[in-house]
C-alpha cells in the first residue's frame, strides 16, 4: 500500500467516524410536532431560523409555535448549542433583547415535558424540542432533523 493510499484510507475513516458521531449525537433530543404539520423532516437551518424568530410561518401559512423543554435544561442546552449555534445564556439574552424591543416573541419554555407535549398536541403549528426518552401521545409526531 502506498503512502497516498494509506492517507486516503485514514482520512475516509476519520470522516466516517465524524459523521457517525454527529448522527449519534443528534439522537440526544427529538423534535416533535403537531400531527397536522405538513412536514416529516426539517432542516437544521429551518430549526435555527424558527428558534431565532426568523421563520414565523409554515409553508401553508400556519403560525409556528416553537417550544422547548427546560426541566433540567440539558435537552435545551444540547439543542440550542448544536442547532441554534449559541449557548443557553446567549440564547436567553438574545430573546430578552428581542422581546423588550418588541421585535419578537421567544419560544415557549416548559418545565414539564408532559405539558409541552400536550401543548403541541393541541396547537396546529406547534413544534417542540424534548429529550429523546419523552413519551409521545396521540396527535403528536416526531419530526426528523436533516442537514
Chimera marker file (.cmm) of the C-alpha trace (Angstrom):
<marker_set name="trace">
<marker id="1" x="0.000" y="0.000" z="0.000" r="1" g="1" b="0" radius="0.5"/>
<marker id="2" x="1.397" y="3.366" z="-0.999" r="1" g="1" b="0" radius="0.5"/>
<marker id="3" x="1.601" y="6.307" z="1.388" r="1" g="1" b="0" radius="0.5"/>
<marker id="4" x="-1.003" y="8.184" z="-0.646" r="1" g="1" b="0" radius="0.5"/>
<marker id="5" x="-3.470" y="5.270" z="-0.423" r="1" g="1" b="0" radius="0.5"/>
<marker id="6" x="-2.846" y="4.938" z="3.316" r="1" g="1" b="0" radius="0.5"/>
<marker id="7" x="-3.513" y="8.658" z="3.857" r="1" g="1" b="0" radius="0.5"/>
<marker id="8" x="-6.733" y="8.488" z="1.811" r="1" g="1" b="0" radius="0.5"/>
<marker id="9" x="-7.884" y="5.491" z="3.856" r="1" g="1" b="0" radius="0.5"/>
<marker id="10" x="-7.150" y="7.261" z="7.131" r="1" g="1" b="0" radius="0.5"/>
<marker id="11" x="-8.980" y="10.405" z="6.002" r="1" g="1" b="0" radius="0.5"/>
<marker id="12" x="-12.031" y="8.393" z="4.895" r="1" g="1" b="0" radius="0.5"/>
<marker id="13" x="-12.053" y="6.620" z="8.251" r="1" g="1" b="0" radius="0.5"/>
<marker id="14" x="-11.897" y="9.909" z="10.159" r="1" g="1" b="0" radius="0.5"/>
<marker id="15" x="-14.743" y="11.365" z="8.089" r="1" g="1" b="0" radius="0.5"/>
<marker id="16" x="-16.862" y="8.251" z="8.603" r="1" g="1" b="0" radius="0.5"/>
<marker id="17" x="-16.292" y="8.297" z="12.355" r="1" g="1" b="0" radius="0.5"/>
<marker id="18" x="-17.114" y="12.027" z="12.473" r="1" g="1" b="0" radius="0.5"/>
<marker id="19" x="-20.373" y="11.503" z="10.597" r="1" g="1" b="0" radius="0.5"/>
<marker id="20" x="-21.359" y="8.621" z="12.849" r="1" g="1" b="0" radius="0.5"/>
<marker id="21" x="-20.635" y="10.750" z="15.904" r="1" g="1" b="0" radius="0.5"/>
<marker id="22" x="-22.796" y="13.609" z="14.578" r="1" g="1" b="0" radius="0.5"/>
<marker id="23" x="-25.652" y="11.224" z="13.780" r="1" g="1" b="0" radius="0.5"/>
<marker id="24" x="-25.410" y="9.577" z="17.193" r="1" g="1" b="0" radius="0.5"/>
<marker id="25" x="-25.392" y="12.963" z="18.903" r="1" g="1" b="0" radius="0.5"/>
<marker id="26" x="-28.482" y="14.111" z="17.014" r="1" g="1" b="0" radius="0.5"/>
<marker id="27" x="-30.433" y="11.475" z="18.914" r="1" g="1" b="0" radius="0.5"/>
<marker id="28" x="-29.951" y="13.178" z="22.321" r="1" g="1" b="0" radius="0.5"/>
<marker id="29" x="-33.128" y="15.198" z="21.719" r="1" g="1" b="0" radius="0.5"/>
<marker id="30" x="-36.062" y="14.812" z="19.402" r="1" g="1" b="0" radius="0.5"/>
<marker id="31" x="-38.197" y="17.312" z="17.554" r="1" g="1" b="0" radius="0.5"/>
<marker id="32" x="-41.932" y="16.793" z="17.887" r="1" g="1" b="0" radius="0.5"/>
<marker id="33" x="-44.757" y="18.454" z="16.031" r="1" g="1" b="0" radius="0.5"/>
<marker id="34" x="-48.499" y="18.538" z="15.924" r="1" g="1" b="0" radius="0.5"/>
<marker id="35" x="-49.842" y="15.699" z="13.781" r="1" g="1" b="0" radius="0.5"/>
<marker id="36" x="-51.353" y="18.234" z="11.337" r="1" g="1" b="0" radius="0.5"/>
<marker id="37" x="-47.969" y="19.681" z="10.363" r="1" g="1" b="0" radius="0.5"/>
<marker id="38" x="-47.342" y="19.044" z="6.692" r="1" g="1" b="0" radius="0.5"/>
<marker id="39" x="-43.746" y="18.001" z="7.320" r="1" g="1" b="0" radius="0.5"/>
<marker id="40" x="-41.980" y="14.757" z="8.184" r="1" g="1" b="0" radius="0.5"/>
<marker id="41" x="-38.485" y="16.268" z="8.175" r="1" g="1" b="0" radius="0.5"/>
<marker id="42" x="-36.989" y="19.649" z="8.974" r="1" g="1" b="0" radius="0.5"/>
<marker id="43" x="-33.567" y="21.062" z="8.168" r="1" g="1" b="0" radius="0.5"/>
<marker id="44" x="-31.164" y="22.289" z="10.826" r="1" g="1" b="0" radius="0.5"/>
<marker id="45" x="-31.232" y="25.705" z="9.125" r="1" g="1" b="0" radius="0.5"/>
<marker id="46" x="-35.033" y="25.908" z="9.356" r="1" g="1" b="0" radius="0.5"/>
<marker id="47" x="-34.922" y="24.859" z="13.010" r="1" g="1" b="0" radius="0.5"/>
<marker id="48" x="-32.330" y="27.530" z="13.753" r="1" g="1" b="0" radius="0.5"/>
<marker id="49" x="-34.420" y="30.153" z="11.961" r="1" g="1" b="0" radius="0.5"/>
<marker id="50" x="-37.558" y="29.103" z="13.843" r="1" g="1" b="0" radius="0.5"/>
<marker id="51" x="-35.890" y="29.214" z="17.252" r="1" g="1" b="0" radius="0.5"/>
<marker id="52" x="-34.296" y="32.597" z="16.469" r="1" g="1" b="0" radius="0.5"/>
<marker id="53" x="-37.658" y="34.008" z="15.396" r="1" g="1" b="0" radius="0.5"/>
<marker id="54" x="-36.649" y="34.433" z="11.751" r="1" g="1" b="0" radius="0.5"/>
<marker id="55" x="-39.169" y="31.923" z="10.393" r="1" g="1" b="0" radius="0.5"/>
<marker id="56" x="-42.675" y="32.523" z="11.721" r="1" g="1" b="0" radius="0.5"/>
<marker id="57" x="-44.998" y="30.553" z="9.430" r="1" g="1" b="0" radius="0.5"/>
<marker id="58" x="-45.084" y="27.100" z="7.891" r="1" g="1" b="0" radius="0.5"/>
<marker id="59" x="-45.413" y="26.775" z="4.107" r="1" g="1" b="0" radius="0.5"/>
<marker id="60" x="-49.212" y="26.598" z="4.400" r="1" g="1" b="0" radius="0.5"/>
<marker id="61" x="-49.284" y="29.932" z="6.356" r="1" g="1" b="0" radius="0.5"/>
<marker id="62" x="-49.962" y="28.291" z="9.717" r="1" g="1" b="0" radius="0.5"/>
<marker id="63" x="-48.213" y="30.219" z="12.526" r="1" g="1" b="0" radius="0.5"/>
<marker id="64" x="-45.262" y="28.343" z="14.040" r="1" g="1" b="0" radius="0.5"/>
<marker id="65" x="-45.446" y="27.943" z="17.812" r="1" g="1" b="0" radius="0.5"/>
<marker id="66" x="-41.992" y="26.847" z="18.931" r="1" g="1" b="0" radius="0.5"/>
<marker id="67" x="-41.436" y="25.291" z="22.348" r="1" g="1" b="0" radius="0.5"/>
<marker id="68" x="-38.665" y="23.597" z="24.255" r="1" g="1" b="0" radius="0.5"/>
<marker id="69" x="-38.255" y="21.530" z="27.387" r="1" g="1" b="0" radius="0.5"/>
<marker id="70" x="-36.231" y="23.051" z="30.173" r="1" g="1" b="0" radius="0.5"/>
<marker id="71" x="-36.971" y="20.952" z="33.257" r="1" g="1" b="0" radius="0.5"/>
<marker id="72" x="-33.264" y="20.278" z="33.734" r="1" g="1" b="0" radius="0.5"/>
<marker id="73" x="-32.148" y="22.398" z="30.744" r="1" g="1" b="0" radius="0.5"/>
<marker id="74" x="-29.808" y="19.655" z="29.472" r="1" g="1" b="0" radius="0.5"/>
<marker id="75" x="-32.082" y="18.995" z="26.496" r="1" g="1" b="0" radius="0.5"/>
<marker id="76" x="-32.449" y="22.713" z="25.770" r="1" g="1" b="0" radius="0.5"/>
<marker id="77" x="-28.716" y="23.306" z="26.192" r="1" g="1" b="0" radius="0.5"/>
<marker id="78" x="-27.819" y="20.489" z="23.773" r="1" g="1" b="0" radius="0.5"/>
<marker id="79" x="-30.357" y="21.646" z="21.191" r="1" g="1" b="0" radius="0.5"/>
<marker id="80" x="-29.503" y="25.341" z="21.398" r="1" g="1" b="0" radius="0.5"/>
<marker id="81" x="-25.748" y="24.779" z="21.252" r="1" g="1" b="0" radius="0.5"/>
<marker id="82" x="-25.829" y="22.262" z="18.402" r="1" g="1" b="0" radius="0.5"/>
<marker id="83" x="-28.705" y="23.500" z="16.234" r="1" g="1" b="0" radius="0.5"/>
<marker id="84" x="-29.039" y="27.204" z="17.033" r="1" g="1" b="0" radius="0.5"/>
<marker id="85" x="-25.289" y="27.666" z="17.496" r="1" g="1" b="0" radius="0.5"/>
<marker id="86" x="-25.455" y="29.636" z="20.762" r="1" g="1" b="0" radius="0.5"/>
<marker id="87" x="-25.021" y="28.757" z="24.408" r="1" g="1" b="0" radius="0.5"/>
<marker id="88" x="-28.158" y="28.819" z="26.559" r="1" g="1" b="0" radius="0.5"/>
<marker id="89" x="-27.281" y="32.122" z="28.286" r="1" g="1" b="0" radius="0.5"/>
<marker id="90" x="-26.674" y="33.926" z="24.963" r="1" g="1" b="0" radius="0.5"/>
<marker id="91" x="-29.888" y="32.457" z="23.542" r="1" g="1" b="0" radius="0.5"/>
<marker id="92" x="-31.877" y="33.764" z="26.506" r="1" g="1" b="0" radius="0.5"/>
<marker id="93" x="-30.181" y="37.205" z="26.262" r="1" g="1" b="0" radius="0.5"/>
<marker id="94" x="-30.944" y="37.302" z="22.528" r="1" g="1" b="0" radius="0.5"/>
<marker id="95" x="-34.614" y="36.710" z="23.245" r="1" g="1" b="0" radius="0.5"/>
<marker id="96" x="-34.762" y="39.223" z="26.116" r="1" g="1" b="0" radius="0.5"/>
<marker id="97" x="-33.438" y="41.903" z="23.735" r="1" g="1" b="0" radius="0.5"/>
<marker id="98" x="-35.922" y="40.960" z="21.010" r="1" g="1" b="0" radius="0.5"/>
<marker id="99" x="-38.810" y="40.823" z="23.473" r="1" g="1" b="0" radius="0.5"/>
<marker id="100" x="-38.052" y="44.199" z="25.054" r="1" g="1" b="0" radius="0.5"/>
<marker id="101" x="-37.543" y="45.840" z="21.652" r="1" g="1" b="0" radius="0.5"/>
<marker id="102" x="-40.890" y="44.454" z="20.500" r="1" g="1" b="0" radius="0.5"/>
<marker id="103" x="-39.344" y="42.537" z="17.620" r="1" g="1" b="0" radius="0.5"/>
<marker id="104" x="-40.302" y="39.013" z="18.555" r="1" g="1" b="0" radius="0.5"/>
<marker id="105" x="-41.789" y="36.500" z="20.963" r="1" g="1" b="0" radius="0.5"/>
<marker id="106" x="-39.447" y="33.800" z="22.287" r="1" g="1" b="0" radius="0.5"/>
<marker id="107" x="-40.128" y="30.076" z="22.038" r="1" g="1" b="0" radius="0.5"/>
<marker id="108" x="-42.376" y="28.895" z="24.856" r="1" g="1" b="0" radius="0.5"/>
<marker id="109" x="-40.381" y="27.196" z="27.609" r="1" g="1" b="0" radius="0.5"/>
<marker id="110" x="-41.887" y="24.277" z="29.542" r="1" g="1" b="0" radius="0.5"/>
<marker id="111" x="-40.577" y="22.927" z="32.838" r="1" g="1" b="0" radius="0.5"/>
<marker id="112" x="-42.644" y="19.773" z="32.368" r="1" g="1" b="0" radius="0.5"/>
<marker id="113" x="-42.283" y="17.629" z="29.251" r="1" g="1" b="0" radius="0.5"/>
<marker id="114" x="-45.834" y="16.266" z="29.521" r="1" g="1" b="0" radius="0.5"/>
<marker id="115" x="-47.214" y="19.818" z="29.437" r="1" g="1" b="0" radius="0.5"/>
<marker id="116" x="-45.072" y="20.603" z="26.375" r="1" g="1" b="0" radius="0.5"/>
<marker id="117" x="-46.327" y="17.516" z="24.553" r="1" g="1" b="0" radius="0.5"/>
<marker id="118" x="-49.941" y="18.353" z="25.483" r="1" g="1" b="0" radius="0.5"/>
<marker id="119" x="-49.401" y="21.898" z="24.138" r="1" g="1" b="0" radius="0.5"/>
<marker id="120" x="-48.011" y="20.540" z="20.852" r="1" g="1" b="0" radius="0.5"/>
<marker id="121" x="-50.961" y="18.136" z="20.558" r="1" g="1" b="0" radius="0.5"/>
<marker id="122" x="-53.487" y="20.993" z="20.969" r="1" g="1" b="0" radius="0.5"/>
<marker id="123" x="-51.874" y="23.602" z="18.695" r="1" g="1" b="0" radius="0.5"/>
<marker id="124" x="-51.779" y="23.085" z="14.934" r="1" g="1" b="0" radius="0.5"/>
<marker id="125" x="-48.485" y="24.860" z="14.170" r="1" g="1" b="0" radius="0.5"/>
<marker id="126" x="-46.667" y="23.725" z="17.301" r="1" g="1" b="0" radius="0.5"/>
<marker id="127" x="-43.150" y="22.321" z="17.276" r="1" g="1" b="0" radius="0.5"/>
<marker id="128" x="-41.195" y="21.217" z="20.338" r="1" g="1" b="0" radius="0.5"/>
<marker id="129" x="-37.790" y="20.034" z="21.487" r="1" g="1" b="0" radius="0.5"/>
<marker id="130" x="-37.851" y="17.244" z="24.069" r="1" g="1" b="0" radius="0.5"/>
<marker id="131" x="-35.467" y="14.669" z="25.478" r="1" g="1" b="0" radius="0.5"/>
<marker id="132" x="-35.052" y="11.505" z="23.444" r="1" g="1" b="0" radius="0.5"/>
<marker id="133" x="-36.887" y="9.458" z="26.086" r="1" g="1" b="0" radius="0.5"/>
<marker id="134" x="-40.068" y="11.557" z="26.049" r="1" g="1" b="0" radius="0.5"/>
<marker id="135" x="-43.296" y="9.610" z="25.715" r="1" g="1" b="0" radius="0.5"/>
<marker id="136" x="-45.329" y="10.827" z="22.761" r="1" g="1" b="0" radius="0.5"/>
<marker id="137" x="-49.126" y="10.868" z="22.738" r="1" g="1" b="0" radius="0.5"/>
<marker id="138" x="-51.777" y="10.855" z="20.029" r="1" g="1" b="0" radius="0.5"/>
<marker id="139" x="-51.792" y="14.000" z="17.857" r="1" g="1" b="0" radius="0.5"/>
<marker id="140" x="-48.010" y="14.416" z="18.246" r="1" g="1" b="0" radius="0.5"/>
<marker id="141" x="-45.454" y="13.128" z="15.772" r="1" g="1" b="0" radius="0.5"/>
<marker id="142" x="-41.700" y="13.003" z="15.656" r="1" g="1" b="0" radius="0.5"/>
<marker id="143" x="-40.075" y="15.225" z="13.011" r="1" g="1" b="0" radius="0.5"/>
<marker id="144" x="-36.732" y="14.048" z="11.659" r="1" g="1" b="0" radius="0.5"/>
<marker id="145" x="-33.908" y="16.588" z="11.547" r="1" g="1" b="0" radius="0.5"/>
<marker id="146" x="-31.925" y="16.576" z="8.296" r="1" g="1" b="0" radius="0.5"/>
<marker id="147" x="-28.993" y="18.629" z="7.082" r="1" g="1" b="0" radius="0.5"/>
<link id1="1" id2="2" r="1" g="1" b="0" radius="0.2"/>
<link id1="2" id2="3" r="1" g="1" b="0" radius="0.2"/>
<link id1="3" id2="4" r="1" g="1" b="0" radius="0.2"/>
<link id1="4" id2="5" r="1" g="1" b="0" radius="0.2"/>
<link id1="5" id2="6" r="1" g="1" b="0" radius="0.2"/>
<link id1="6" id2="7" r="1" g="1" b="0" radius="0.2"/>
<link id1="7" id2="8" r="1" g="1" b="0" radius="0.2"/>
<link id1="8" id2="9" r="1" g="1" b="0" radius="0.2"/>
<link id1="9" id2="10" r="1" g="1" b="0" radius="0.2"/>
<link id1="10" id2="11" r="1" g="1" b="0" radius="0.2"/>
<link id1="11" id2="12" r="1" g="1" b="0" radius="0.2"/>
<link id1="12" id2="13" r="1" g="1" b="0" radius="0.2"/>
<link id1="13" id2="14" r="1" g="1" b="0" radius="0.2"/>
<link id1="14" id2="15" r="1" g="1" b="0" radius="0.2"/>
<link id1="15" id2="16" r="1" g="1" b="0" radius="0.2"/>
<link id1="16" id2="17" r="1" g="1" b="0" radius="0.2"/>
<link id1="17" id2="18" r="1" g="1" b="0" radius="0.2"/>
<link id1="18" id2="19" r="1" g="1" b="0" radius="0.2"/>
<link id1="19" id2="20" r="1" g="1" b="0" radius="0.2"/>
<link id1="20" id2="21" r="1" g="1" b="0" radius="0.2"/>
<link id1="21" id2="22" r="1" g="1" b="0" radius="0.2"/>
<link id1="22" id2="23" r="1" g="1" b="0" radius="0.2"/>
<link id1="23" id2="24" r="1" g="1" b="0" radius="0.2"/>
<link id1="24" id2="25" r="1" g="1" b="0" radius="0.2"/>
<link id1="25" id2="26" r="1" g="1" b="0" radius="0.2"/>
<link id1="26" id2="27" r="1" g="1" b="0" radius="0.2"/>
<link id1="27" id2="28" r="1" g="1" b="0" radius="0.2"/>
<link id1="28" id2="29" r="1" g="1" b="0" radius="0.2"/>
<link id1="29" id2="30" r="1" g="1" b="0" radius="0.2"/>
<link id1="30" id2="31" r="1" g="1" b="0" radius="0.2"/>
<link id1="31" id2="32" r="1" g="1" b="0" radius="0.2"/>
<link id1="32" id2="33" r="1" g="1" b="0" radius="0.2"/>
<link id1="33" id2="34" r="1" g="1" b="0" radius="0.2"/>
<link id1="34" id2="35" r="1" g="1" b="0" radius="0.2"/>
<link id1="35" id2="36" r="1" g="1" b="0" radius="0.2"/>
<link id1="36" id2="37" r="1" g="1" b="0" radius="0.2"/>
<link id1="37" id2="38" r="1" g="1" b="0" radius="0.2"/>
<link id1="38" id2="39" r="1" g="1" b="0" radius="0.2"/>
<link id1="39" id2="40" r="1" g="1" b="0" radius="0.2"/>
<link id1="40" id2="41" r="1" g="1" b="0" radius="0.2"/>
<link id1="41" id2="42" r="1" g="1" b="0" radius="0.2"/>
<link id1="42" id2="43" r="1" g="1" b="0" radius="0.2"/>
<link id1="43" id2="44" r="1" g="1" b="0" radius="0.2"/>
<link id1="44" id2="45" r="1" g="1" b="0" radius="0.2"/>
<link id1="45" id2="46" r="1" g="1" b="0" radius="0.2"/>
<link id1="46" id2="47" r="1" g="1" b="0" radius="0.2"/>
<link id1="47" id2="48" r="1" g="1" b="0" radius="0.2"/>
<link id1="48" id2="49" r="1" g="1" b="0" radius="0.2"/>
<link id1="49" id2="50" r="1" g="1" b="0" radius="0.2"/>
<link id1="50" id2="51" r="1" g="1" b="0" radius="0.2"/>
<link id1="51" id2="52" r="1" g="1" b="0" radius="0.2"/>
<link id1="52" id2="53" r="1" g="1" b="0" radius="0.2"/>
<link id1="53" id2="54" r="1" g="1" b="0" radius="0.2"/>
<link id1="54" id2="55" r="1" g="1" b="0" radius="0.2"/>
<link id1="55" id2="56" r="1" g="1" b="0" radius="0.2"/>
<link id1="56" id2="57" r="1" g="1" b="0" radius="0.2"/>
<link id1="57" id2="58" r="1" g="1" b="0" radius="0.2"/>
<link id1="58" id2="59" r="1" g="1" b="0" radius="0.2"/>
<link id1="59" id2="60" r="1" g="1" b="0" radius="0.2"/>
<link id1="60" id2="61" r="1" g="1" b="0" radius="0.2"/>
<link id1="61" id2="62" r="1" g="1" b="0" radius="0.2"/>
<link id1="62" id2="63" r="1" g="1" b="0" radius="0.2"/>
<link id1="63" id2="64" r="1" g="1" b="0" radius="0.2"/>
<link id1="64" id2="65" r="1" g="1" b="0" radius="0.2"/>
<link id1="65" id2="66" r="1" g="1" b="0" radius="0.2"/>
<link id1="66" id2="67" r="1" g="1" b="0" radius="0.2"/>
<link id1="67" id2="68" r="1" g="1" b="0" radius="0.2"/>
<link id1="68" id2="69" r="1" g="1" b="0" radius="0.2"/>
<link id1="69" id2="70" r="1" g="1" b="0" radius="0.2"/>
<link id1="70" id2="71" r="1" g="1" b="0" radius="0.2"/>
<link id1="71" id2="72" r="1" g="1" b="0" radius="0.2"/>
<link id1="72" id2="73" r="1" g="1" b="0" radius="0.2"/>
<link id1="73" id2="74" r="1" g="1" b="0" radius="0.2"/>
<link id1="74" id2="75" r="1" g="1" b="0" radius="0.2"/>
<link id1="75" id2="76" r="1" g="1" b="0" radius="0.2"/>
<link id1="76" id2="77" r="1" g="1" b="0" radius="0.2"/>
<link id1="77" id2="78" r="1" g="1" b="0" radius="0.2"/>
<link id1="78" id2="79" r="1" g="1" b="0" radius="0.2"/>
<link id1="79" id2="80" r="1" g="1" b="0" radius="0.2"/>
<link id1="80" id2="81" r="1" g="1" b="0" radius="0.2"/>
<link id1="81" id2="82" r="1" g="1" b="0" radius="0.2"/>
<link id1="82" id2="83" r="1" g="1" b="0" radius="0.2"/>
<link id1="83" id2="84" r="1" g="1" b="0" radius="0.2"/>
<link id1="84" id2="85" r="1" g="1" b="0" radius="0.2"/>
<link id1="85" id2="86" r="1" g="1" b="0" radius="0.2"/>
<link id1="86" id2="87" r="1" g="1" b="0" radius="0.2"/>
<link id1="87" id2="88" r="1" g="1" b="0" radius="0.2"/>
<link id1="88" id2="89" r="1" g="1" b="0" radius="0.2"/>
<link id1="89" id2="90" r="1" g="1" b="0" radius="0.2"/>
<link id1="90" id2="91" r="1" g="1" b="0" radius="0.2"/>
<link id1="91" id2="92" r="1" g="1" b="0" radius="0.2"/>
<link id1="92" id2="93" r="1" g="1" b="0" radius="0.2"/>
<link id1="93" id2="94" r="1" g="1" b="0" radius="0.2"/>
<link id1="94" id2="95" r="1" g="1" b="0" radius="0.2"/>
<link id1="95" id2="96" r="1" g="1" b="0" radius="0.2"/>
<link id1="96" id2="97" r="1" g="1" b="0" radius="0.2"/>
<link id1="97" id2="98" r="1" g="1" b="0" radius="0.2"/>
<link id1="98" id2="99" r="1" g="1" b="0" radius="0.2"/>
<link id1="99" id2="100" r="1" g="1" b="0" radius="0.2"/>
<link id1="100" id2="101" r="1" g="1" b="0" radius="0.2"/>
<link id1="101" id2="102" r="1" g="1" b="0" radius="0.2"/>
<link id1="102" id2="103" r="1" g="1" b="0" radius="0.2"/>
<link id1="103" id2="104" r="1" g="1" b="0" radius="0.2"/>
<link id1="104" id2="105" r="1" g="1" b="0" radius="0.2"/>
<link id1="105" id2="106" r="1" g="1" b="0" radius="0.2"/>
<link id1="106" id2="107" r="1" g="1" b="0" radius="0.2"/>
<link id1="107" id2="108" r="1" g="1" b="0" radius="0.2"/>
<link id1="108" id2="109" r="1" g="1" b="0" radius="0.2"/>
<link id1="109" id2="110" r="1" g="1" b="0" radius="0.2"/>
<link id1="110" id2="111" r="1" g="1" b="0" radius="0.2"/>
<link id1="111" id2="112" r="1" g="1" b="0" radius="0.2"/>
<link id1="112" id2="113" r="1" g="1" b="0" radius="0.2"/>
<link id1="113" id2="114" r="1" g="1" b="0" radius="0.2"/>
<link id1="114" id2="115" r="1" g="1" b="0" radius="0.2"/>
<link id1="115" id2="116" r="1" g="1" b="0" radius="0.2"/>
<link id1="116" id2="117" r="1" g="1" b="0" radius="0.2"/>
<link id1="117" id2="118" r="1" g="1" b="0" radius="0.2"/>
<link id1="118" id2="119" r="1" g="1" b="0" radius="0.2"/>
<link id1="119" id2="120" r="1" g="1" b="0" radius="0.2"/>
<link id1="120" id2="121" r="1" g="1" b="0" radius="0.2"/>
<link id1="121" id2="122" r="1" g="1" b="0" radius="0.2"/>
<link id1="122" id2="123" r="1" g="1" b="0" radius="0.2"/>
<link id1="123" id2="124" r="1" g="1" b="0" radius="0.2"/>
<link id1="124" id2="125" r="1" g="1" b="0" radius="0.2"/>
<link id1="125" id2="126" r="1" g="1" b="0" radius="0.2"/>
<link id1="126" id2="127" r="1" g="1" b="0" radius="0.2"/>
<link id1="127" id2="128" r="1" g="1" b="0" radius="0.2"/>
<link id1="128" id2="129" r="1" g="1" b="0" radius="0.2"/>
<link id1="129" id2="130" r="1" g="1" b="0" radius="0.2"/>
<link id1="130" id2="131" r="1" g="1" b="0" radius="0.2"/>
<link id1="131" id2="132" r="1" g="1" b="0" radius="0.2"/>
<link id1="132" id2="133" r="1" g="1" b="0" radius="0.2"/>
<link id1="133" id2="134" r="1" g="1" b="0" radius="0.2"/>
<link id1="134" id2="135" r="1" g="1" b="0" radius="0.2"/>
<link id1="135" id2="136" r="1" g="1" b="0" radius="0.2"/>
<link id1="136" id2="137" r="1" g="1" b="0" radius="0.2"/>
<link id1="137" id2="138" r="1" g="1" b="0" radius="0.2"/>
<link id1="138" id2="139" r="1" g="1" b="0" radius="0.2"/>
<link id1="139" id2="140" r="1" g="1" b="0" radius="0.2"/>
<link id1="140" id2="141" r="1" g="1" b="0" radius="0.2"/>
<link id1="141" id2="142" r="1" g="1" b="0" radius="0.2"/>
<link id1="142" id2="143" r="1" g="1" b="0" radius="0.2"/>
<link id1="143" id2="144" r="1" g="1" b="0" radius="0.2"/>
<link id1="144" id2="145" r="1" g="1" b="0" radius="0.2"/>
<link id1="145" id2="146" r="1" g="1" b="0" radius="0.2"/>
<link id1="146" id2="147" r="1" g="1" b="0" radius="0.2"/>
</marker_set>
